[in-house]
Amino acid sequence: MQVPLSQVWLLDQEADKIILRTDKFYFCAIIIQNYANHYLRLIIQRPDEVKRYCLTIAFLNKGIDFIDIISILKDKNVVKHIPQYFKNKETPAICNSYKKPLRNLIFNYGKVISAYPSSVND
């Protein structure tokens, strides 16, 4: 059942009149005010308040590039399943994490140069 906004506004004004904790409708008034605040007062976020998170995915092979994760996250069928109470609905930045390269293990230049005697370089 959906309550018209004019009725929600009236309920909010009536609940605002209950200020004493000893009133038997005090907790009911708090619930009504929270509900009214959620629907009547839109939260406008400044750009500096919006956090963009980074989703890190392990890079296993080139096939990961063919999966367009950003378009999946922006799809309307996915977005409609995000709960309404989430404030930050920005799509995250996708980052790949790579394994350590093998070149440092195979060709460890620092150890090779330090192992050489200095007389060989002369």
Order of alpha helices (4+ residues) and beta strands (2+ residues): alpha-alpha-beta-alpha-alpha-beta-alpha-alpha-alpha
